Amino acid sequence: CSSDLAATGAAAQERWVAAYAFSPSSTAGPVGPASAPNPNDVRGPLGPEVVEGAILTQTALVTASGARVRLRLSNAHGAEPVRLGAVTIRLGDQARDVRFDGDPSPVMPAGAPLVSDPIDLPVAAMDRLKVSIALPHLTRLPTHRWRQTLRGADGVESAPMRLGALLAGIEVESATPTGAIVAFGDSITEGTGALPDGPGGWP
């Protein structure tokens, strides 16, 4: 009984702060005509809409500090389940395997998010984390794209390109209350033309 109470108390002390967020989107296809390719787009060219046997790696800037993090993936608007392979998170030379309810390669049901188990990885605000998601099976990516790299079966990593993003958020376990400023807007607010390793959007 005492151990149950201790576990309940520990859970109550957890405070998870949203430190990175990206709007999930559908895999049903674009809602309007695709933009014409722009060879001068600093975010890179448009990547494939469907991948198989690939690893997508995305850089995310976190805005809170803490000793543990967890990932939030999303298939909230997807029409089919997404079968994941290994998911890893890296900060500098530190890499961690990610599990979801103990499972290293879960299935994201259609219309659902997926939150990882807590990951022991101390981070500081303004750190840049690299999240890699393996997609061993044929997968249609969401229509909302973000700058990522793609590693195929040949092991060669591509130059950065715009690919549909499954990473919808990174949360940090914080010991102190943290506030947030929310900016509503369109793609300019999100940071169109900005790079993850450079200045962001206007907020």
C-alpha positions as CSV (number, residue, x, y, z in Angstrom):
1,C,0.0,0.0,0.0
2,S,2.8,2.4,0.9
3,S,4.5,1.7,-2.4
4,D,1.3,2.5,-4.3
5,L,1.0,5.8,-2.4
6,A,4.6,6.7,-3.2
7,A,4.0,6.0,-6.9
8,T,0.9,8.1,-6.9
9,G,2.8,11.0,-5.2
10,A,5.6,10.7,-7.8
11,A,3.2,10.8,-10.7
12,A,1.5,13.9,-9.2
13,Q,4.8,15.8,-9.1
14,E,5.4,15.3,-12.8
15,R,5.0,18.5,-14.8
16,W,5.2,18.2,-18.5
17,V,5.7,21.4,-20.5
18,A,5.2,21.7,-24.2
19,A,8.6,22.8,-25.6
20,Y,8.0,22.2,-29.3
21,A,4.9,21.9,-31.3
22,F,4.0,21.3,-35.0
23,S,0.4,21.2,-36.4
24,P,-0.5,17.6,-37.5
25,S,-2.2,17.3,-40.8
26,S,-4.0,14.7,-43.0
27,T,-2.5,12.0,-45.2
28,A,-5.5,12.3,-47.6
29,G,-3.7,14.6,-50.0
30,P,-3.4,18.3,-50.6
31,V,-6.5,20.4,-50.2
32,G,-5.5,22.7,-53.1
33,P,-3.1,22.7,-56.0
34,A,0.5,22.1,-55.1
35,S,2.9,25.1,-55.2
36,A,5.2,25.3,-58.1
37,P,8.8,24.1,-57.2
38,N,11.0,27.0,-56.2
39,P,14.7,26.2,-56.8
40,N,15.7,29.0,-54.5
41,D,13.7,27.8,-51.5
42,V,16.1,27.7,-48.6
43,R,14.1,24.9,-46.9
44,G,15.1,22.6,-49.8
45,P,13.0,20.8,-52.5
46,L,9.8,19.0,-52.0
47,G,10.4,15.4,-50.9
48,P,8.4,12.3,-51.8
49,E,4.8,11.9,-50.5
50,V,5.2,8.1,-50.0
51,V,8.3,6.4,-48.4
52,E,9.3,2.8,-47.6
53,G,12.3,1.5,-45.8
54,A,13.3,5.1,-44.9
55,I,14.4,7.0,-41.8
56,L,13.2,10.6,-41.5
57,T,15.3,12.9,-39.3
58,Q,14.0,16.3,-38.1
59,T,15.7,19.0,-36.0
60,A,13.5,20.6,-33.4
61,L,14.3,23.6,-31.1
62,V,13.0,23.1,-27.6
63,T,12.1,26.1,-25.4
64,A,12.2,24.6,-21.9
65,S,14.7,22.9,-19.7
66,G,14.4,19.7,-17.8
67,A,15.9,16.2,-17.0
68,R,13.5,14.2,-19.1
69,V,11.6,14.6,-22.4
70,R,8.9,12.8,-24.2
71,L,7.8,12.8,-27.9
72,R,4.3,13.3,-29.2
73,L,3.7,11.8,-32.7
74,S,0.5,12.3,-34.5
75,N,-1.7,10.4,-37.0
76,A,-4.7,12.3,-35.9
77,H,-5.9,13.1,-39.4
78,G,-4.5,10.0,-41.1
79,A,-6.7,7.6,-43.0
80,E,-4.5,4.5,-42.3
81,P,-2.4,3.2,-39.4
82,V,1.3,4.1,-39.5
83,R,3.7,1.3,-38.6
84,L,6.8,2.7,-37.0
85,G,10.3,1.2,-36.8
86,A,12.9,2.4,-34.4
87,V,12.5,6.0,-33.1
88,T,15.6,7.7,-31.6
89,I,16.3,11.2,-30.2
90,R,19.8,12.8,-30.2
91,L,21.3,15.8,-28.5
92,G,24.9,16.3,-29.5
93,D,26.7,13.0,-29.0
94,Q,23.9,11.7,-26.7
95,A,21.4,9.3,-28.3
96,R,18.4,7.6,-26.7
97,D,16.1,4.9,-28.0
98,V,12.4,5.8,-27.7
99,R,9.7,3.5,-26.5
100,F,5.9,3.8,-26.5
101,D,4.3,2.0,-23.6
102,G,7.5,-0.2,-23.7
103,D,7.2,-0.9,-27.4
104,P,10.2,0.2,-29.6
105,S,8.2,-0.1,-32.9
106,P,4.5,0.6,-32.3
107,V,1.6,1.2,-34.7
108,M,-0.1,4.6,-34.7
109,P,-3.8,3.9,-35.3
110,A,-5.6,6.1,-37.8
111,G,-7.0,9.2,-36.2
112,A,-4.8,9.0,-33.1
113,P,-1.8,10.6,-31.4
114,L,1.0,8.6,-29.8
115,V,3.0,9.8,-26.8
116,S,6.3,8.2,-25.9
117,D,7.5,6.9,-22.5
118,P,9.6,9.5,-20.6
119,I,13.2,9.6,-21.9
120,D,16.1,10.4,-19.6
121,L,17.8,13.1,-21.6
122,P,18.6,16.4,-19.9
123,V,17.9,19.4,-22.1
124,A,18.2,23.2,-21.8
125,A,16.0,25.8,-23.4
126,M,17.1,26.5,-27.0
127,D,18.8,23.1,-27.4
128,R,18.3,21.5,-30.9
129,L,17.2,17.9,-30.8
130,K,17.3,15.5,-33.7
131,V,14.4,13.0,-33.8
132,S,14.7,10.1,-36.2
133,I,11.7,8.0,-37.2
134,A,12.1,4.7,-39.1
135,L,9.3,3.8,-41.5
136,P,10.1,0.3,-42.7
137,H,6.7,-0.2,-44.4
138,L,5.0,1.7,-47.3
139,T,3.8,5.0,-45.6
140,R,2.0,8.0,-47.0
141,L,3.3,11.0,-45.2
142,P,1.1,13.8,-43.9
143,T,0.5,16.8,-46.2
144,H,2.0,19.3,-43.7
145,R,5.7,19.4,-44.6
146,W,8.8,20.4,-42.6
147,R,12.5,20.4,-43.4
148,Q,13.9,17.0,-42.8
149,T,16.5,14.5,-44.2
150,L,15.7,11.1,-45.5
151,R,18.0,8.0,-45.2
152,G,17.0,5.2,-47.6
153,A,17.8,1.5,-47.7
154,D,21.2,2.3,-49.1
155,G,22.2,4.1,-45.9
156,V,22.8,7.4,-47.7
157,E,21.3,10.5,-46.0
158,S,19.7,13.0,-48.3
159,A,20.2,16.8,-48.3
160,P,17.5,18.6,-46.4
161,M,14.1,18.5,-48.1
162,R,10.5,19.2,-47.2
163,L,8.7,16.1,-46.1
164,G,5.5,15.3,-44.3
165,A,6.1,15.4,-40.5
166,L,4.9,12.9,-37.9
167,L,6.5,14.6,-35.0
168,A,3.8,16.9,-33.5
169,G,5.5,17.9,-30.2
170,I,8.3,17.5,-27.6
171,E,7.5,17.9,-24.0
172,V,10.0,18.5,-21.2
173,E,9.5,17.5,-17.6
174,S,10.0,20.8,-15.7
175,A,10.4,21.3,-11.9
176,T,9.1,24.9,-12.2
177,P,5.9,26.4,-13.6
178,T,6.4,27.6,-17.1
179,G,4.3,30.1,-19.1
180,A,3.8,30.2,-22.9
181,I,3.0,32.7,-25.6
182,V,0.9,31.5,-28.4
183,A,1.0,33.1,-31.8
184,F,-1.9,32.5,-34.2
185,G,-1.3,32.9,-37.9
186,D,-0.5,31.3,-41.2
187,S,2.6,29.8,-42.7
188,I,4.5,33.1,-42.2
189,T,3.9,32.8,-38.5
190,E,5.0,29.2,-38.5
191,G,8.3,30.3,-40.1
192,T,8.1,29.8,-43.9
193,G,11.5,30.5,-45.3
194,A,13.2,30.0,-41.9
195,L,15.6,27.1,-41.1
196,P,15.7,25.0,-37.9
197,D,19.4,25.9,-37.4
198,G,18.9,29.6,-38.0
199,P,16.5,32.4,-37.2
200,G,12.9,31.2,-36.9
201,G,9.6,32.8,-37.8
202,W,8.6,36.2,-36.5
203,P,7.4,35.0,-33.1
